[in-house]
Amino acid sequence: MTTRSTTRLVREGELVAEVEVRLVEAEGGWAPYLSLEDAYKLDDVRDGLRVGDTRRASQLARRIYRLTPLEA
């Protein structure tokens, strides 16, 4: 079983967070997959963004962005 680091984007409304997670690669049909700890980490970031608590989300995320629409 090996692991590799990757970045996942979590979007809630106009906020997006970059979250570092580790993918577990193993023999079998469902690889690669997230560890339970990283899945909870993504959920915690999403919950923080959902209620607008960027301080809480930034403790677990690498960066947080605010999306702004462009006039076409």
Backbone as JSON, one array per atom type, in Angstrom:
{
  "sequence": "MTTRSTTRLVREGELVAEVEVRLVEAEGGWAPYLSLEDAYKLDDVRDGLRVGDTRRASQLARRIYRLTPLEA",
  "N": [[0.86, -1.17, 0.0], [0.65, 2.17, -0.91], [1.02, 5.75, -0.56], [0.08, 8.96, -1.83], [0.46, 12.46, -2.13], [-2.0, 14.96, -2.74], [-4.01, 17.67, -4.02], [-7.21, 18.76, -3.17], [-10.13, 20.48, -4.21], [-12.55, 22.32, -2.5], [-15.72, 23.5, -2.74], [-18.04, 25.9, -1.73], [-20.73, 27.75, -2.28], [-19.65, 30.97, -2.97], [-17.07, 30.57, -2.13], [-13.93, 28.88, -2.2], [-11.76, 26.28, -1.26], [-8.41, 25.1, -1.04], [-7.3, 21.97, -0.27], [-4.96, 19.89, 1.22], [-4.57, 16.47, 0.79], [-4.06, 12.93, 1.3], [-3.82, 10.32, -0.95], [-4.59, 6.94, -0.88], [-3.13, 4.19, -2.27], [-3.79, 0.99, -3.2], [-3.79, -2.57, -3.75], [-6.57, -3.7, -5.47], [-10.09, -3.04, -6.15], [-11.07, -0.45, -5.55], [-9.15, 1.53, -5.39], [-7.45, 4.63, -6.17], [-8.03, 5.85, -2.81], [-9.38, 8.01, -0.22], [-8.17, 8.47, 3.12], [-9.98, 7.9, 6.16], [-9.61, 9.97, 7.96], [-8.77, 12.11, 6.28], [-11.09, 12.39, 4.76], [-12.9, 13.31, 6.71], [-11.61, 15.7, 7.24], [-12.0, 17.13, 4.83], [-14.79, 17.37, 5.0], [-15.0, 18.97, 7.32], [-13.8, 21.36, 6.45], [-15.6, 22.04, 4.4], [-17.95, 22.42, 5.94], [-17.16, 24.64, 7.48], [-16.82, 26.59, 5.44], [-19.44, 26.7, 4.5], [-20.9, 27.98, 6.53], [-19.63, 30.36, 6.55], [-17.37, 30.63, 8.11], [-14.4, 31.34, 7.75], [-12.03, 31.38, 9.15], [-11.98, 29.02, 10.68], [-12.03, 27.15, 8.57], [-9.64, 27.8, 7.29], [-7.72, 26.81, 8.97], [-7.45, 24.19, 8.31], [-7.23, 24.13, 5.56], [-5.11, 24.84, 2.74], [-5.22, 27.16, 1.15], [-7.71, 29.73, 0.72], [-10.19, 30.9, -1.42], [-12.17, 33.54, -2.82], [-14.72, 33.53, -5.07], [-15.46, 35.57, -7.82], [-17.85, 36.76, -10.05], [-17.44, 37.49, -13.52], [-18.19, 40.16, -15.72], [-19.69, 39.59, -18.8]],
  "CA": [[0.0, 0.0, 0.0], [1.41, 3.41, -0.98], [0.21, 6.97, -0.51], [0.62, 10.11, -2.53], [-0.19, 13.7, -1.74], [-2.68, 15.69, -3.8], [-4.84, 18.79, -3.56], [-8.63, 18.71, -3.52], [-10.84, 21.75, -4.1], [-13.85, 22.24, -1.84], [-16.45, 24.72, -3.07], [-19.34, 26.18, -1.09], [-21.15, 29.09, -2.69], [-18.6, 31.74, -3.64], [-15.79, 30.27, -1.5], [-13.25, 27.65, -2.61], [-10.58, 26.01, -0.44], [-7.47, 24.07, -1.46], [-7.02, 21.12, 0.9], [-3.99, 18.81, 0.98], [-4.98, 15.14, 1.27], [-3.23, 11.83, 0.83], [-4.55, 9.23, -1.58], [-4.04, 5.62, -0.57], [-3.18, 3.29, -3.43], [-3.62, -0.4, -2.77], [-4.31, -3.56, -4.67], [-8.01, -3.87, -5.3], [-10.95, -2.35, -7.08], [-11.5, 0.9, -5.2], [-8.0, 2.42, -5.21], [-7.01, 5.22, -4.91], [-9.1, 6.35, -1.96], [-8.98, 8.87, 0.89], [-8.27, 7.92, 4.46], [-11.13, 8.41, 6.89], [-9.19, 11.25, 8.54], [-8.82, 13.13, 5.24], [-12.5, 12.6, 4.4], [-13.44, 14.19, 7.75], [-10.97, 17.0, 7.05], [-12.74, 17.79, 3.75], [-16.11, 17.71, 5.54], [-14.85, 20.1, 8.25], [-13.56, 22.56, 5.64], [-16.88, 22.35, 3.75], [-18.85, 22.97, 6.95], [-16.7, 25.99, 7.78], [-17.15, 27.48, 4.32], [-20.89, 26.8, 4.4], [-21.4, 28.96, 7.5], [-18.84, 31.58, 6.42], [-16.3, 30.65, 9.1], [-13.16, 31.12, 7.0], [-10.94, 31.14, 10.1], [-12.0, 27.58, 10.97], [-11.67, 26.44, 7.35], [-8.24, 28.06, 6.94], [-6.85, 26.0, 9.82], [-7.28, 22.89, 7.65], [-6.99, 24.32, 4.13], [-3.88, 25.54, 2.39], [-5.64, 28.48, 0.7], [-9.14, 29.93, 0.51], [-10.45, 31.9, -2.45], [-13.53, 34.01, -3.02], [-15.01, 33.6, -6.5], [-16.24, 36.74, -8.23], [-18.27, 36.62, -11.43], [-16.99, 38.49, -14.47], [-19.2, 40.64, -16.67], [-19.36, 39.14, -20.16]],
  "C": [[0.91, 1.24, 0.0], [0.46, 4.59, -0.89], [0.88, 8.04, -1.33], [-0.22, 11.34, -2.17], [-0.83, 14.37, -2.95], [-3.52, 16.8, -3.18], [-6.26, 18.6, -4.06], [-9.22, 20.1, -3.33], [-12.2, 21.5, -3.48], [-14.55, 23.56, -2.1], [-17.77, 24.76, -2.33], [-19.71, 27.61, -1.44], [-20.04, 29.79, -3.45], [-17.21, 31.51, -3.05], [-15.25, 28.92, -1.98], [-12.01, 27.5, -1.75], [-9.74, 24.93, -1.1], [-7.09, 23.27, -0.22], [-6.06, 20.01, 0.47], [-4.52, 17.52, 1.59], [-4.01, 14.11, 0.73], [-4.14, 10.74, 0.27], [-3.84, 7.92, -1.28], [-4.23, 4.74, -1.8], [-2.86, 1.89, -2.96], [-4.14, -1.32, -3.86], [-5.81, -3.71, -4.43], [-8.79, -2.95, -6.23], [-11.25, -0.9, -6.77], [-10.34, 1.88, -5.0], [-7.95, 3.44, -6.35], [-8.2, 5.75, -4.11], [-8.51, 7.22, -0.86], [-9.03, 8.1, 2.2], [-9.5, 8.53, 5.12], [-10.82, 9.79, 7.48], [-9.24, 12.38, 7.5], [-10.24, 13.41, 4.77], [-13.17, 13.52, 5.42], [-12.86, 15.61, 7.63], [-11.69, 17.79, 5.95], [-14.13, 18.23, 4.22], [-16.04, 18.91, 6.47], [-14.61, 21.4, 7.5], [-14.86, 22.99, 4.97], [-17.87, 22.96, 4.73], [-18.46, 24.39, 7.33], [-17.03, 26.98, 6.69], [-18.65, 27.73, 4.23], [-21.45, 27.88, 5.33], [-20.6, 30.26, 7.47], [-17.71, 31.71, 7.42], [-14.97, 30.33, 8.41], [-11.97, 30.89, 7.94], [-10.84, 29.65, 10.42], [-11.54, 26.78, 9.76], [-10.19, 26.62, 7.02], [-7.27, 27.3, 7.84], [-6.56, 24.64, 9.18], [-6.93, 23.01, 6.17], [-5.69, 25.07, 3.9], [-4.18, 26.97, 1.97], [-7.15, 28.52, 0.58], [-9.3, 31.08, -0.46], [-11.91, 32.31, -2.42], [-13.71, 34.18, -4.53], [-15.83, 34.85, -6.79], [-16.59, 36.57, -9.7], [-17.74, 37.77, -12.29], [-18.14, 38.89, -15.38], [-18.77, 40.21, -18.07], [-19.76, 40.15, -21.2]]
}
